[in-house]
Amino acid sequence: MTLSEKRSLISALHKEYSVREICQTLGFNRSSFYYHPQEDPSEDLLRSEIEKLVPERIRDTDIGVSHNYFCVRDTPLEPDASPG
């Protein structure tokens, strides 16, 4: 069961049972139920600034975004070679 599924289940059952009882039964920390991470607006700003600086050709071939991290190819492109 995913974190969001557990949160939804707790939200649905909390009128009949205490959050503590539900979390204990599910093996879920209460703090995880109450914790809601805040978005960091600087990440979006940083991403947009990087995208402005990196030419589109390079961005599409050499750099990919995976799990919110920028990854660079481990092998360099030859000067006139097209990405393959």
Contacts in CASP RR format, 6 or more apart in sequence:
PFRMAT RR
TARGET T0000
AUTHOR 0000-0000-0000
METHOD contacts of the structure
MODEL  1
MTLSEKRSLISALHKEYSVREICQTLGFNRSSFYYHPQEDPSEDLLRSEI
EKLVPERIRDTDIGVSHNYFCVRDTPLEPDASPG
1 9 0 8 1.000
1 26 0 8 1.000
3 32 0 8 1.000
6 26 0 8 1.000
6 28 0 8 1.000
6 32 0 8 1.000
6 33 0 8 1.000
7 33 0 8 1.000
9 22 0 8 1.000
9 26 0 8 1.000
10 19 0 8 1.000
10 22 0 8 1.000
10 23 0 8 1.000
10 26 0 8 1.000
10 28 0 8 1.000
10 33 0 8 1.000
13 22 0 8 1.000
14 22 0 8 1.000
19 30 0 8 1.000
19 33 0 8 1.000
20 30 0 8 1.000
22 28 0 8 1.000
23 29 0 8 1.000
23 30 0 8 1.000
23 33 0 8 1.000
43 68 0 8 1.000
47 65 0 8 1.000
50 70 0 8 1.000
51 59 0 8 1.000
54 63 0 8 1.000
60 83 0 8 1.000
61 73 0 8 1.000
61 77 0 8 1.000
61 83 0 8 1.000
62 72 0 8 1.000
62 73 0 8 1.000
62 77 0 8 1.000
62 83 0 8 1.000
63 70 0 8 1.000
63 71 0 8 1.000
63 72 0 8 1.000
63 73 0 8 1.000
64 70 0 8 1.000
64 71 0 8 1.000
65 71 0 8 1.000
77 83 0 8 1.000
END
